[in-house]
Amino acid sequence: MPKEIERKFLVRSDAYRTLGTAEHLCQGFLSTAKERVVRVRISGDKAFITIKGISAGATRAEFEYEIPVSDAHVLLDNLCEKPLVEKMRFSVPFKGYTWVVDEFYGENEGLVIAEIELPSEDAPFEMPEWIGEEVTYDPRYYNSNLVKLPFKSWK
């Protein structure tokens, strides 16, 4: 079974912006139940449907399939929960890994999160100087929860 092992962090500065490439993402959720998150995403000129299982630590099952962009637009416009999650994603190589930094827009504007995918939960890695507090285990930062309680509404 395919697995995703991911750690999430807040970002301290915008130094990452000059270190990698950027791409606009728009995504929505067909299901935000913690046992099974089903996401639709348009990334550049491609679209995907992703199914994720419940998290156990920083690990969870993940299945991802490419779908026609036209289908993704219909799903995002008509079937996905609102608000949609829009963000600019920066891919930044650093010491053997690629960090992805998401700058959120719309109802989640102001939130910036960095993520790193690892081969195992105990894999060693170095953090760039612009990485801040870890939020891997804080469910408020899950993209699926940003639909239910967007960042702009946090107190």
C-alpha positions in Angstrom: 0.0 0.0 0.0 1.4 3.4 -0.9 2.2 5.6 2.1 2.9 9.2 2.6 5.3 10.2 5.4 5.2 14.0 5.8 6.2 16.6 8.4 4.8 20.1 8.4 6.3 23.3 9.7 5.5 27.0 9.9 7.7 29.3 8.0 9.8 32.1 9.6 10.8 34.2 6.5 10.3 34.4 2.8 13.9 33.3 1.9 12.5 30.2 0.2 10.9 32.3 -2.5 14.2 32.8 -4.4 15.4 29.2 -3.9 12.9 27.2 -5.9 10.2 27.1 -8.5 6.6 28.1 -8.0 3.3 26.7 -9.2 -0.4 27.6 -8.6 -2.6 24.9 -7.1 -6.3 24.8 -6.6 -7.9 22.0 -4.7 -11.1 20.9 -3.2 -12.4 18.0 -1.1 -15.1 15.5 -1.8 -14.6 14.1 1.7 -12.9 15.6 4.7 -13.7 12.7 7.1 -10.5 12.0 9.0 -10.7 8.3 8.1 -10.8 9.1 4.3 -9.9 12.4 2.8 -10.7 12.6 -1.0 -9.0 15.6 -2.7 -9.3 16.9 -6.3 -6.4 19.1 -7.3 -5.4 21.1 -10.4 -1.7 21.7 -10.6 -0.5 23.6 -13.6 -1.9 21.7 -16.7 -2.6 18.4 -14.8 -5.3 17.3 -12.4 -5.4 14.5 -9.8 -7.7 12.8 -7.4 -6.1 11.7 -4.2 -7.4 9.4 -1.5 -5.7 9.5 1.9 -6.3 7.4 5.0 -6.2 8.2 8.6 -2.9 9.5 10.0 -0.8 7.3 12.3 1.9 9.7 13.5 3.3 11.3 10.3 2.3 8.4 8.1 -0.9 7.6 6.2 -2.0 5.6 3.2 -2.2 7.7 0.0 -3.5 6.8 -3.5 -3.2 9.4 -6.3 -4.4 9.2 -9.9 -4.3 11.6 -12.8 -7.7 12.7 -14.1 -8.7 14.9 -17.0 -8.4 18.6 -16.1 -11.9 19.2 -17.5 -13.3 16.6 -15.0 -11.4 18.3 -12.2 -13.0 21.6 -13.0 -16.5 20.1 -12.9 -15.7 18.4 -9.5 -14.2 21.5 -8.0 -17.1 23.7 -9.2 -20.0 21.4 -8.4 -19.1 18.7 -5.9 -16.2 19.8 -3.7 -16.8 21.4 -0.3 -16.3 25.2 -0.2 -14.2 27.2 0.1 -11.7 25.7 -2.3 -8.1 25.8 -1.1 -5.9 27.9 -3.3 -2.1 28.3 -2.9 1.2 29.0 -4.6 3.5 26.1 -4.0 7.3 26.6 -4.1 9.5 23.5 -4.5 12.9 24.1 -2.8 15.7 21.5 -2.9 17.7 21.4 0.4 20.3 18.8 1.5 18.9 15.8 -0.3 15.2 16.5 0.1 12.7 18.8 -1.6 10.8 21.1 0.7 7.4 22.3 -0.5 6.2 25.7 0.8 2.6 26.6 0.4 1.5 30.2 0.5 -2.3 30.1 0.9 -4.8 32.5 -0.6 -8.5 33.3 -0.3 -10.0 32.3 3.0 -6.6 30.9 4.1 -4.5 34.0 3.1 -1.6 34.7 5.5 -0.9 31.0 6.2 2.5 29.7 5.0 3.4 26.1 5.6 6.5 24.0 4.6 6.3 20.3 4.2 8.9 17.6 3.7 8.2 14.0 2.6 10.5 11.4 4.2 11.3 7.7 3.5 10.6 6.8 7.1 9.3 8.6 10.2 12.7 8.5 11.8 14.7 9.6 8.7 17.2 12.3 9.6 17.0 15.6 7.8 18.3 19.1 8.1 16.0 22.2 8.2 16.6 25.3 6.3 17.0 28.5 8.4 13.6 29.7 7.3 11.7 26.8 8.9 9.9 27.5 12.1 7.7 25.5 14.6 6.6 22.0 13.7 2.8 21.6 13.2 2.7 18.0 11.9 0.4 16.8 14.7 -1.9 19.9 14.8 -5.0 19.0 12.8 -5.8 22.7 12.2 -3.1 22.7 9.6 -4.4 19.8 7.5 -5.6 21.2 4.2 -8.9 19.3 4.6 -9.5 21.1 7.9 -8.7 24.5 6.3 -12.0 24.1 4.4 -14.0 23.6 7.6 -12.2 26.3 9.6 -10.2 28.6 7.3 -7.1 30.4 8.6 -8.8 33.8 8.4 -11.3 32.7 11.0 -8.7 31.6 13.6 -8.7 33.6 16.8 
